[in-house]
Amino acid sequence: MPRNAGENVALPTLDYKTWKELVRAMGGRFNPEGIDPKAFIGWLRPMSVFGLTAAEVSSNAQRVERTQRDVRLDGADHYIAIFQVAGQSAMTHNEQVLRCDVGDVVLVDVARPATFFASVGAELWKSVAIVLPRRSLVSHLGFEPRGGLYRRGGTAAGRLLLDLIRNPGEDGGSAHSCANSHMRLAVYDLVGALFAPVDPAPSRHADKLFMRVRSIIKDGFADPDFCPDEAAARAGISLRYLQKLFTQRGSTCSEFIYSFRLDQAARLLHRRAELAANQHLSEIAYACGFRGYAHFARKFRHRFGHAPAARPAGYVHARQQPNERVPSAHDDR
């Protein structure tokens, strides 16, 4: 259950400058406005949640702003999930206008400006916030959440996430244990459950990333050990996100890799036919990333409808040898 705002008395009060500096160190430049700095009172209790930065934050400021200039100056690139735990507030962010009651949660993209407003007449507002690194969050979820999303209090994912933030357990402050690395992923999953789009479409960021993955596959497909795991590692994303990129485009990464291999094989076979070369087909299979001829022949027939050694109807080449040997399925044994 959310704690009573009166519990702030257990925390030391902070002046205007100190509060700003602590908030900036935690999540970026946010500036209290609408109050005389001499009359400002704030509180901040930092927490470490499975290696993620979090805090209980409160103040009597009527407005807190993060301007475009703030975004440019600190260059922060993460999300902040913010729970309203006392008072009421409103927010303008990413062309959205939101009103939050106790228990509601919003997702802020700090790469975009945002303004928070306390409810009129409120003596203070209080929130619980957790900082979510963009790259690792997006890599794990397989989609890029949009800042400005919010969910009403009472959802199972919201209750679980808030409880994990406020009560991480004895080892929750460590970033290094194996258990806590899994718990960070649990936090990401709860964020995904809260803010996943209903029907995520590829974004501009995803399109650029897909083209990068495509280039990586083009450079690596000839290696028999090259696989989706290797493509994901070279792209710096999770295998889950990699597969999501291809699923959104009606394919799989494995199919895409084999497509490159088979296209290359078709080019080499065409050149072999034009030159009437005696190159064994198994050599072409190996050169295109296949471990054996049998697997290559099966994939090739499925893709092109004929065996690798087949010639177009009526094809005759002056240098073609009448007894040219075609590999059998036993050649790769």
Residue frames as qw, qx, qy, qz and C-alpha x, y, z in Angstrom:
[[0.000, 0.888, 0.459, 0.000, 0.00, 0.00, 0.00],
 [0.339, 0.650, -0.073, 0.676, 1.27, 3.54, -0.67],
 [0.449, -0.288, -0.509, 0.675, 2.74, 5.19, 2.37],
 [0.079, -0.914, -0.381, 0.119, 1.20, 8.26, 3.94],
 [0.403, 0.746, -0.058, 0.527, 2.73, 11.55, 2.81],
 [0.445, -0.851, 0.159, -0.227, 3.35, 12.34, 6.44],
 [0.928, -0.211, 0.089, 0.295, 6.13, 9.77, 6.48],
 [0.522, 0.687, -0.088, 0.498, 8.30, 12.43, 4.82],
 [0.368, -0.875, 0.202, -0.242, 9.04, 13.77, 8.32],
 [0.884, -0.334, 0.250, 0.209, 11.47, 10.84, 8.71],
 [0.719, 0.358, 0.179, 0.568, 13.55, 12.23, 5.82],
 [0.307, -0.466, -0.046, 0.828, 15.73, 15.34, 5.97],
 [0.392, 0.855, 0.298, -0.165, 14.20, 18.28, 4.15],
 [0.618, 0.054, 0.330, 0.711, 16.17, 19.57, 1.19],
 [0.084, 0.685, 0.032, -0.723, 16.59, 23.10, -0.06],
 [0.640, 0.694, 0.043, -0.327, 15.96, 24.14, -3.66],
 [0.302, 0.726, -0.600, -0.148, 19.52, 23.70, -4.91],
 [0.277, -0.325, 0.897, -0.113, 20.22, 20.41, -3.14],
 [0.694, 0.311, 0.566, -0.318, 16.95, 18.86, -4.33],
 [0.616, 0.723, -0.148, -0.276, 17.67, 19.83, -7.95],
 [0.131, 0.648, -0.748, -0.054, 21.18, 18.39, -7.78],
 [0.439, -0.128, 0.867, -0.197, 20.01, 15.08, -6.32],
 [0.719, 0.491, 0.381, -0.311, 17.22, 14.74, -8.88],
 [0.467, 0.767, -0.373, -0.235, 19.66, 15.59, -11.68],
 [0.090, -0.496, 0.863, -0.012, 22.12, 12.94, -10.51],
 [0.558, 0.098, 0.785, -0.252, 19.33, 10.39, -10.45],
 [0.549, 0.473, 0.685, 0.075, 17.48, 11.04, -13.70],
 [0.375, 0.476, 0.376, 0.701, 18.35, 14.31, -15.41],
 [0.074, 0.014, -0.157, 0.985, 17.69, 18.05, -15.21],
 [0.225, -0.666, -0.673, -0.231, 14.27, 18.79, -13.67],
 [0.170, 0.195, -0.214, 0.942, 13.56, 22.31, -12.40],
 [0.106, -0.621, -0.706, 0.324, 11.00, 23.24, -9.71],
 [0.053, 0.284, 0.226, 0.930, 9.00, 26.29, -10.77],
 [0.406, -0.602, -0.441, -0.528, 6.08, 28.34, -9.46],
 [0.678, -0.683, -0.242, 0.118, 7.53, 28.77, -6.00],
 [0.020, -0.911, 0.365, -0.188, 10.05, 31.05, -4.37],
 [0.703, 0.275, -0.610, 0.242, 13.28, 29.02, -3.99],
 [0.015, -0.364, 0.619, -0.696, 13.49, 30.26, -0.38],
 [0.676, -0.124, 0.311, -0.656, 10.06, 28.74, 0.36],
 [0.758, 0.235, -0.554, -0.253, 10.84, 25.48, -1.42],
 [0.546, -0.401, 0.688, -0.261, 10.84, 22.25, 0.60],
 [0.773, 0.309, -0.459, -0.310, 11.67, 18.90, -0.91],
 [0.701, -0.382, 0.592, -0.113, 12.46, 15.33, 0.03],
 [0.718, 0.462, -0.477, -0.210, 14.28, 12.58, -1.84],
 [0.695, -0.410, 0.584, -0.092, 15.09, 9.07, -0.65],
 [0.453, 0.521, -0.648, -0.322, 17.36, 7.26, -3.15],
 [0.846, -0.132, 0.480, -0.190, 17.04, 3.50, -3.56],
 [0.169, 0.425, -0.806, -0.377, 18.79, 0.80, -5.54],
 [0.822, 0.126, 0.340, -0.440, 16.38, -1.77, -6.95],
 [0.893, 0.142, 0.386, 0.182, 18.20, -4.81, -8.36],
 [0.554, -0.103, 0.329, 0.758, 20.89, -2.47, -9.66],
 [0.143, 0.653, 0.446, 0.595, 18.42, 0.08, -11.06],
 [0.120, 0.032, -0.304, 0.944, 18.27, 3.62, -9.70],
 [0.283, -0.651, -0.634, -0.307, 15.03, 4.55, -7.95],
 [0.140, 0.056, -0.411, 0.899, 13.81, 7.10, -5.42],
 [0.101, -0.763, -0.628, 0.114, 10.90, 8.43, -3.44],
 [0.258, 0.148, 0.098, 0.950, 10.58, 12.08, -4.46],
 [0.117, -0.802, -0.584, 0.042, 8.40, 14.86, -3.08],
 [0.269, 0.005, -0.070, 0.961, 8.25, 18.65, -2.94],
 [0.135, 0.688, 0.528, -0.480, 5.91, 21.60, -2.52],
 [0.052, -0.256, 0.432, 0.863, 6.71, 22.99, -6.00],
 [0.597, 0.470, 0.329, -0.561, 3.64, 23.75, -8.07],
 [0.782, 0.605, -0.082, -0.126, 5.43, 22.81, -11.29],
 [0.574, -0.470, 0.566, 0.360, 8.51, 20.81, -12.29],
 [0.641, 0.720, -0.071, -0.257, 9.83, 21.28, -15.81],
 [0.634, -0.225, 0.555, 0.489, 12.25, 19.49, -18.08],
 [0.393, 0.790, -0.034, -0.470, 12.75, 21.77, -21.07],
 [0.844, 0.518, -0.011, 0.137, 14.21, 21.15, -24.49],
 [0.173, 0.816, -0.462, 0.300, 17.30, 22.96, -23.27],
 [0.618, -0.485, 0.571, -0.239, 17.58, 20.54, -20.34],
 [0.944, 0.207, 0.258, -0.018, 17.32, 17.62, -22.76],
 [0.629, 0.715, -0.190, 0.237, 20.06, 19.09, -24.90],
 [0.088, -0.804, 0.495, -0.318, 22.37, 19.92, -22.00],
 [0.577, -0.434, 0.661, -0.206, 22.39, 16.60, -20.15],
 [0.459, 0.376, -0.715, -0.369, 21.84, 14.27, -23.13],
 [0.449, -0.119, 0.811, -0.355, 20.12, 11.71, -20.88],
 [0.549, 0.164, -0.599, -0.560, 18.61, 8.78, -22.74],
 [0.097, -0.084, -0.963, 0.236, 16.44, 6.64, -20.49],
 [0.442, -0.538, -0.496, -0.519, 12.87, 6.21, -19.30],
 [0.054, -0.131, 0.680, -0.720, 11.46, 6.92, -15.86],
 [0.423, -0.471, -0.722, -0.278, 8.39, 5.09, -14.58],
 [0.043, -0.215, 0.402, -0.889, 6.70, 7.37, -12.02],
 [0.339, -0.501, -0.796, -0.027, 4.02, 6.26, -9.56],
 [0.241, -0.556, 0.070, -0.793, 1.82, 8.85, -7.88],
 [0.499, -0.212, -0.794, 0.276, 1.72, 7.85, -4.20],
 [0.160, -0.602, -0.518, 0.586, 0.34, 11.03, -2.60],
 [0.123, 0.567, -0.016, -0.814, -1.58, 14.05, -3.86],
 [0.668, 0.596, 0.444, 0.030, -2.68, 14.61, -7.43],
 [0.226, -0.537, 0.385, 0.716, -0.76, 15.88, -10.43],
 [0.708, 0.665, 0.187, -0.144, -0.92, 16.48, -14.16],
 [0.511, -0.382, 0.522, 0.566, 1.69, 16.13, -16.85],
 [0.626, 0.734, -0.040, -0.261, 2.27, 17.32, -20.40],
 [0.390, -0.485, 0.722, 0.301, 4.65, 15.10, -22.32],
 [0.215, -0.016, 0.862, 0.459, 4.99, 13.87, -25.90],
 [0.312, -0.132, -0.395, -0.854, 1.87, 15.80, -26.93],
 [0.493, -0.429, -0.753, -0.078, -0.13, 14.11, -24.19],
 [0.254, -0.478, 0.296, -0.787, -1.94, 15.76, -21.26],
 [0.601, -0.190, -0.775, 0.051, -2.37, 13.40, -18.32],
 [0.436, -0.598, 0.238, -0.629, -3.97, 13.65, -14.87],
 [0.561, 0.106, -0.797, 0.199, -2.74, 11.29, -12.18],
 [0.666, -0.598, 0.061, -0.442, -4.33, 10.14, -8.96],
 [0.414, -0.540, 0.712, -0.175, -2.79, 8.01, -6.24],
 [0.767, 0.011, 0.642, -0.017, -1.71, 4.66, -7.66],
 [0.693, 0.714, 0.070, -0.066, -1.45, 5.80, -11.29],
 [0.636, -0.372, 0.419, 0.530, 1.81, 5.29, -13.16],
 [0.500, 0.845, -0.037, -0.186, 3.26, 7.20, -16.12],
 [0.819, -0.016, 0.262, 0.510, 6.22, 6.51, -18.38],
 [0.067, 0.950, -0.103, -0.288, 8.48, 9.47, -19.09],
 [0.813, 0.329, 0.112, 0.468, 10.99, 9.52, -21.94],
 [0.368, -0.772, -0.014, 0.518, 13.68, 11.91, -20.71],
 [0.423, 0.011, 0.478, 0.770, 14.87, 12.46, -24.28],
 [0.022, -0.616, -0.502, -0.606, 11.73, 14.61, -24.65],
 [0.086, -0.295, 0.309, -0.900, 10.59, 17.67, -22.66],
 [0.428, -0.491, -0.756, -0.055, 8.03, 17.20, -19.89],
 [0.140, -0.391, 0.266, -0.870, 6.18, 19.38, -17.38],
 [0.392, -0.365, -0.829, 0.160, 4.59, 18.17, -14.15],
 [0.248, -0.487, 0.011, -0.837, 1.88, 20.15, -12.31],
 [0.070, -0.151, -0.844, 0.509, 0.76, 19.68, -8.72],
 [0.128, -0.661, -0.697, -0.247, -2.98, 19.87, -8.11],
 [0.052, -0.624, 0.016, -0.779, -4.24, 23.30, -7.16],
 [0.572, -0.640, 0.119, -0.499, -4.14, 23.88, -3.39],
 [0.945, -0.139, -0.257, 0.147, -2.07, 20.77, -2.67],
 [0.401, -0.866, 0.291, 0.061, 0.63, 21.30, -0.06],
 [0.167, -0.552, 0.773, 0.265, 2.88, 18.67, -1.61],
 [0.896, 0.267, -0.194, -0.298, 2.96, 15.81, -4.03],
 [0.461, -0.509, 0.727, 0.022, 4.87, 12.57, -3.70],
 [0.838, 0.406, -0.250, -0.265, 5.99, 9.97, -6.21],
 [0.713, -0.356, 0.571, 0.195, 8.07, 6.84, -6.50],
 [0.572, 0.737, -0.255, -0.256, 10.27, 6.74, -9.60],
 [0.787, -0.237, 0.497, 0.279, 12.54, 4.16, -11.18],
 [0.217, 0.728, -0.439, -0.480, 15.06, 4.86, -13.94],
 [0.871, 0.189, 0.453, 0.009, 15.01, 2.40, -16.85],
 [0.224, -0.483, 0.555, 0.639, 17.99, 2.36, -19.24],
 [0.642, 0.497, -0.066, -0.580, 16.58, 2.68, -22.75],
 [0.415, 0.468, -0.734, -0.266, 18.89, 0.29, -24.56],
 [0.012, 0.099, -0.975, 0.200, 18.57, -2.63, -22.18],
 [0.475, 0.305, 0.553, -0.613, 14.81, -2.10, -21.74],
 [0.626, 0.522, -0.187, -0.548, 14.10, -1.95, -25.48],
 [0.297, 0.406, -0.853, -0.140, 16.44, -4.86, -26.15],
 [0.159, 0.015, 0.931, -0.329, 14.62, -7.03, -23.62],
 [0.496, 0.409, 0.475, -0.601, 11.06, -6.05, -24.53],
 [0.414, 0.223, 0.746, 0.471, 11.45, -6.15, -28.29],
 [0.137, 0.791, 0.438, 0.405, 9.67, -2.82, -28.74],
 [0.280, 0.132, -0.223, 0.924, 10.29, 0.82, -27.88],
 [0.113, -0.698, -0.657, 0.261, 7.72, 2.19, -25.41],
 [0.160, 0.641, 0.224, 0.717, 6.40, 5.67, -26.10],
 [0.193, -0.124, -0.485, 0.844, 6.84, 8.32, -23.44],
 [0.353, -0.065, -0.027, -0.933, 3.60, 9.83, -22.22],
 [0.601, -0.234, -0.708, -0.289, 1.79, 6.53, -21.69],
 [0.220, -0.300, 0.620, -0.691, 0.02, 6.08, -18.37],
 [0.492, -0.244, -0.817, -0.177, -2.04, 3.46, -16.62],
 [0.543, -0.602, 0.006, -0.585, -4.61, 3.80, -13.89],
 [0.178, -0.405, 0.800, -0.405, -3.86, 2.37, -10.47],
 [0.785, -0.022, 0.397, -0.476, -5.13, -1.08, -9.62],
 [0.804, 0.413, -0.394, -0.168, -3.55, -3.13, -12.41],
 [0.942, -0.304, 0.047, 0.133, -1.76, -6.28, -11.30],
 [0.730, 0.347, -0.065, 0.586, 1.44, -5.30, -13.14],
 [0.015, 0.761, -0.119, 0.638, 1.40, -1.85, -11.55],
 [0.706, -0.652, 0.118, -0.251, 0.92, -3.18, -8.03],
 [0.950, -0.101, 0.032, 0.294, 3.69, -5.73, -8.46],
 [0.560, 0.520, -0.080, 0.640, 6.12, -3.20, -9.93],
 [0.215, -0.789, 0.149, -0.557, 5.50, -0.65, -7.17],
 [0.845, -0.515, 0.109, -0.090, 5.94, -3.33, -4.52],
 [0.886, 0.128, -0.015, 0.446, 9.23, -4.48, -6.09],
 [0.304, 0.677, -0.123, 0.659, 10.52, -0.91, -6.13],
 [0.371, -0.722, 0.204, -0.547, 9.60, -0.15, -2.55],
 [0.761, -0.438, 0.443, -0.183, 10.42, -3.56, -1.11],
 [0.630, 0.557, -0.523, -0.140, 13.25, -5.11, -3.14],
 [0.955, -0.238, -0.158, 0.077, 14.41, -7.33, -0.28],
 [0.615, -0.691, 0.208, 0.318, 17.75, -7.60, 1.46],
 [0.600, -0.142, 0.497, 0.611, 19.80, -8.17, -1.71],
 [0.426, 0.789, 0.435, 0.080, 17.86, -5.76, -3.90],
 [0.046, -0.950, 0.148, 0.271, 20.52, -3.09, -3.65],
 [0.496, -0.398, 0.634, 0.440, 23.18, -5.20, -5.35],
 [0.572, 0.632, -0.192, -0.486, 23.67, -4.91, -9.09],
 [0.185, 0.571, -0.782, -0.166, 25.99, -7.87, -9.44],
 [0.471, -0.081, 0.855, -0.201, 24.33, -11.05, -8.21],
 [0.043, -0.077, -0.859, -0.505, 22.89, -13.47, -10.74],
 [0.000, -0.573, -0.797, 0.189, 19.52, -13.42, -8.97],
 [0.042, 0.700, 0.202, -0.683, 19.31, -9.64, -9.20],
 [0.032, 0.265, -0.588, -0.763, 20.10, -9.65, -12.91],
 [0.081, -0.345, -0.895, -0.272, 17.04, -11.88, -13.37],
 [0.061, -0.678, -0.589, 0.436, 14.99, -9.59, -11.13],
 [0.017, 0.472, -0.186, -0.861, 15.92, -6.61, -13.32],
 [0.123, -0.046, -0.782, -0.610, 14.45, -8.50, -16.25],
 [0.108, -0.544, -0.822, 0.127, 11.32, -9.09, -14.16],
 [0.013, -0.627, -0.211, 0.750, 11.09, -5.31, -13.66],
 [0.087, 0.268, -0.528, -0.801, 11.42, -4.84, -17.44],
 [0.101, -0.279, -0.910, -0.289, 8.69, -7.44, -18.04],
 [0.052, -0.652, -0.640, 0.404, 6.32, -5.60, -15.71],
 [0.046, 0.546, -0.117, -0.828, 7.05, -2.33, -17.52],
 [0.098, 0.063, -0.770, -0.627, 6.31, -4.14, -20.77],
 [0.072, -0.467, -0.881, 0.019, 3.05, -5.49, -19.38],
 [0.012, -0.678, -0.387, 0.625, 2.06, -1.94, -18.40],
 [0.146, 0.729, -0.129, -0.656, 3.07, -0.07, -21.54],
 [0.370, 0.004, 0.801, 0.471, 3.10, -2.53, -24.44],
 [0.388, 0.246, -0.234, -0.857, 1.27, -1.18, -27.50],
 [0.786, 0.180, 0.420, -0.416, -1.79, -3.16, -28.53],
 [0.858, 0.421, 0.252, 0.151, -0.45, -3.82, -32.03],
 [0.327, -0.724, 0.300, 0.528, 3.16, -2.64, -32.20],
 [0.728, 0.672, 0.089, 0.101, 4.22, -1.64, -35.69],
 [0.743, 0.012, 0.006, 0.670, 7.85, -1.25, -36.73],
 [0.113, -0.934, -0.085, 0.329, 9.08, 2.21, -35.76],
 [0.455, 0.845, -0.265, 0.089, 11.64, 4.29, -37.59],
 [0.299, -0.675, 0.663, -0.126, 14.17, 3.16, -34.99],
 [0.793, -0.033, 0.604, -0.070, 13.22, -0.48, -35.62],
 [0.751, 0.655, 0.084, -0.001, 13.52, 0.00, -39.39],
 [0.201, 0.843, -0.485, 0.115, 17.04, 1.38, -39.03],
 [0.502, -0.465, 0.713, -0.153, 17.97, -1.43, -36.67],
 [0.873, 0.251, 0.407, -0.094, 16.56, -4.02, -39.07],
 [0.616, 0.765, -0.178, 0.063, 18.71, -2.64, -41.90],
 [0.106, -0.737, 0.646, -0.166, 21.73, -2.88, -39.62],
 [0.723, -0.166, 0.653, -0.149, 20.91, -6.51, -38.79],
 [0.826, 0.537, 0.155, -0.072, 20.45, -7.21, -42.50],
 [0.355, 0.820, -0.437, 0.102, 23.94, -5.84, -43.17],
 [0.402, -0.535, 0.718, -0.191, 25.37, -8.00, -40.38],
 [0.842, 0.130, 0.509, -0.126, 23.73, -11.11, -41.88],
 [0.684, 0.724, -0.085, -0.023, 25.02, -10.21, -45.34],
 [0.129, 0.775, -0.599, 0.157, 28.56, -10.04, -43.96],
 [0.344, -0.427, 0.786, -0.286, 28.33, -13.22, -41.90],
 [0.883, 0.112, 0.127, -0.439, 26.07, -15.76, -43.63],
 [0.710, 0.469, -0.525, -0.036, 28.96, -17.67, -45.28],
 [0.020, -0.403, 0.810, -0.425, 30.19, -18.79, -41.84],
 [0.543, -0.225, -0.779, -0.221, 28.49, -22.13, -40.99],
 [0.353, -0.308, -0.687, 0.555, 28.49, -21.10, -37.31],
 [0.125, -0.067, 0.021, -0.990, 26.64, -17.85, -38.01],
 [0.203, -0.484, -0.851, -0.037, 23.16, -18.01, -36.45],
 [0.209, -0.820, -0.318, -0.428, 20.50, -15.69, -34.97],
 [0.652, -0.681, -0.144, 0.301, 22.36, -15.60, -31.64],
 [0.590, -0.111, 0.179, 0.780, 25.47, -14.32, -33.40],
 [0.132, 0.581, 0.379, 0.708, 23.47, -11.73, -35.35],
 [0.420, -0.844, -0.297, -0.153, 21.88, -10.46, -32.14],
 [0.688, -0.516, -0.025, 0.511, 25.24, -10.28, -30.37],
 [0.472, 0.120, 0.266, 0.832, 26.84, -8.31, -33.21],
 [0.057, -0.668, -0.378, -0.639, 23.88, -5.93, -33.31],
 [0.099, 0.154, -0.532, 0.827, 24.02, -5.42, -29.54],
 [0.615, -0.201, -0.010, -0.762, 20.40, -6.49, -28.95],
 [0.545, -0.148, 0.768, -0.301, 18.72, -9.45, -27.31],
 [0.057, 0.049, 0.923, 0.378, 17.72, -12.53, -29.30],
 [0.162, 0.592, 0.737, -0.283, 14.13, -11.82, -28.28],
 [0.185, 0.753, 0.036, -0.630, 14.22, -8.36, -29.84],
 [0.014, -0.354, 0.730, 0.585, 15.96, -9.70, -32.95],
 [0.118, 0.282, 0.938, 0.161, 13.21, -12.25, -33.49],
 [0.172, 0.710, 0.493, -0.472, 10.61, -9.51, -32.91],
 [0.089, 0.593, -0.325, -0.732, 12.12, -7.45, -35.74],
 [0.074, 0.118, -0.860, -0.490, 11.66, -10.34, -38.15],
 [0.110, 0.445, 0.872, -0.170, 8.24, -11.41, -36.85],
 [0.193, 0.687, 0.233, -0.661, 6.95, -7.89, -37.55],
 [0.275, 0.556, -0.479, -0.621, 8.07, -8.39, -41.14],
 [0.900, 0.194, 0.024, -0.391, 6.54, -11.84, -41.58],
 [0.732, 0.424, -0.517, 0.126, 9.76, -13.83, -41.41],
 [0.799, -0.580, 0.045, 0.150, 12.33, -15.29, -39.04],
 [0.103, -0.837, 0.494, 0.210, 16.03, -14.56, -38.70],
 [0.591, -0.183, 0.760, 0.198, 16.91, -18.16, -39.60],
 [0.623, 0.603, 0.492, 0.073, 14.88, -17.96, -42.81],
 [0.207, 0.965, -0.111, -0.119, 16.61, -14.68, -43.65],
 [0.343, -0.633, 0.654, 0.234, 20.07, -16.19, -43.17],
 [0.617, 0.112, 0.753, 0.197, 19.19, -19.17, -45.37],
 [0.492, 0.822, 0.274, -0.082, 17.78, -16.80, -47.97],
 [0.035, 0.885, -0.414, -0.209, 21.18, -15.10, -48.25],
 [0.467, -0.358, 0.787, 0.184, 22.94, -18.47, -48.44],
 [0.627, 0.385, 0.673, 0.074, 20.65, -19.83, -51.13],
 [0.386, 0.908, 0.057, -0.153, 20.76, -16.66, -53.21],
 [0.112, -0.763, 0.595, 0.226, 24.56, -16.80, -53.13],
 [0.565, -0.079, 0.811, 0.132, 24.47, -20.49, -54.04],
 [0.609, 0.659, 0.438, -0.054, 22.21, -19.75, -57.01],
 [0.226, 0.922, -0.249, -0.190, 24.70, -17.13, -58.25],
 [0.284, -0.562, 0.757, 0.175, 27.63, -19.52, -57.90],
 [0.635, 0.197, 0.746, 0.040, 25.73, -22.31, -59.66],
 [0.528, 0.818, 0.185, -0.135, 24.85, -19.98, -62.51],
 [0.070, 0.846, -0.496, -0.182, 28.50, -18.99, -62.88],
 [0.506, -0.272, 0.813, 0.094, 29.52, -22.65, -62.71],
 [0.669, 0.476, 0.570, -0.018, 27.12, -23.46, -65.53],
 [0.377, 0.910, -0.057, -0.163, 28.25, -20.53, -67.67],
 [0.005, -0.761, 0.641, 0.099, 31.90, -21.52, -67.29],
 [0.921, 0.113, -0.342, -0.146, 31.18, -25.25, -67.54],
 [0.034, -0.627, 0.689, -0.362, 33.37, -25.64, -64.46],
 [0.693, -0.058, -0.718, -0.017, 33.92, -28.96, -62.74],
 [0.116, -0.358, 0.558, -0.740, 33.56, -27.51, -59.25],
 [0.266, -0.284, -0.916, 0.093, 31.83, -30.00, -56.96],
 [0.342, -0.658, -0.340, -0.579, 28.46, -28.84, -55.74],
 [0.697, -0.559, -0.375, 0.248, 29.45, -29.69, -52.19],
 [0.484, -0.041, -0.084, 0.870, 32.17, -27.01, -52.43],
 [0.120, -0.461, -0.255, -0.842, 29.53, -24.44, -53.35],
 [0.620, -0.621, -0.447, -0.176, 27.42, -25.60, -50.41],
 [0.671, -0.385, -0.279, 0.569, 30.33, -25.12, -48.01],
 [0.311, 0.160, 0.079, 0.934, 31.21, -21.73, -49.52],
 [0.284, -0.505, -0.300, -0.758, 27.66, -20.52, -48.81],
 [0.315, -0.403, 0.495, -0.702, 27.56, -21.55, -45.16],
 [0.914, -0.121, -0.116, -0.368, 26.08, -25.06, -45.36],
 [0.473, -0.558, 0.678, -0.072, 27.76, -27.84, -43.41],
 [0.446, -0.047, 0.872, 0.197, 26.92, -30.57, -45.95],
 [0.135, 0.037, -0.624, -0.769, 25.50, -31.16, -49.39],
 [0.146, -0.420, -0.891, -0.091, 22.39, -33.06, -48.31],
 [0.082, -0.664, -0.481, 0.566, 21.10, -30.16, -46.19],
 [0.006, 0.422, -0.273, -0.865, 21.99, -27.68, -48.93],
 [0.098, -0.090, -0.807, -0.575, 20.22, -29.72, -51.63],
 [0.113, -0.559, -0.812, 0.125, 17.08, -30.05, -49.52],
 [0.049, -0.674, -0.247, 0.694, 16.94, -26.30, -48.83],
 [0.001, -0.304, 0.487, 0.819, 17.72, -25.45, -52.45],
 [0.078, -0.277, -0.871, -0.399, 14.98, -27.69, -53.84],
 [0.090, -0.666, -0.668, 0.321, 12.46, -26.25, -51.39],
 [0.050, -0.642, -0.031, 0.764, 13.39, -22.70, -52.39],
 [0.167, 0.460, -0.475, -0.731, 13.80, -23.05, -56.17],
 [0.826, 0.259, 0.184, -0.466, 11.77, -26.16, -56.97],
 [0.878, 0.404, -0.252, 0.038, 14.63, -28.16, -58.46],
 [0.859, -0.338, 0.011, 0.384, 17.92, -29.77, -57.44],
 [0.216, -0.817, 0.242, 0.477, 21.09, -27.67, -57.43],
 [0.403, -0.233, 0.702, 0.539, 22.51, -29.60, -60.41],
 [0.492, 0.615, 0.617, 0.000, 19.45, -29.08, -62.61],
 [0.221, -0.120, 0.367, 0.896, 19.87, -27.13, -65.85],
 [0.469, 0.438, 0.129, -0.756, 17.22, -25.01, -67.58],
 [0.787, 0.356, 0.500, -0.065, 15.30, -26.97, -70.20],
 [0.702, 0.680, 0.111, 0.183, 17.37, -27.35, -73.36],
 [0.168, -0.917, 0.352, 0.087, 20.51, -25.88, -71.76],
 [0.928, 0.123, 0.070, 0.345, 23.72, -27.08, -73.45],
 [0.131, -0.924, 0.293, 0.210, 27.15, -25.57, -73.01],
 [0.698, 0.598, -0.393, 0.007, 30.05, -26.26, -75.36],
 [0.180, 0.538, -0.737, 0.366, 32.41, -27.01, -72.48],
 [0.753, -0.319, 0.290, -0.497, 29.96, -29.17, -70.54],
 [0.044, 0.341, -0.939, -0.012, 31.35, -32.61, -69.71],
 [0.674, -0.128, -0.512, -0.517, 28.94, -35.50, -70.47],
 [0.729, -0.235, -0.629, 0.137, 29.95, -37.52, -67.40],
 [0.015, -0.507, 0.370, -0.779, 30.07, -34.69, -64.92],
 [0.419, -0.257, -0.830, 0.264, 29.49, -36.07, -61.45],
 [0.379, -0.620, -0.078, -0.682, 26.69, -34.72, -59.25],
 [0.019, -0.272, 0.786, -0.554, 27.16, -35.14, -55.49],
 [0.540, -0.384, -0.711, -0.236, 24.84, -37.54, -53.74],
 [0.539, -0.741, -0.032, -0.399, 23.28, -37.21, -50.32],
 [0.910, -0.317, -0.103, 0.245, 26.15, -39.38, -49.01],
 [0.567, 0.559, -0.165, 0.582, 28.88, -36.90, -49.92],
 [0.148, -0.730, 0.270, -0.610, 28.66, -34.97, -46.70],
 [0.890, -0.440, -0.074, -0.099, 28.96, -38.01, -44.46]]
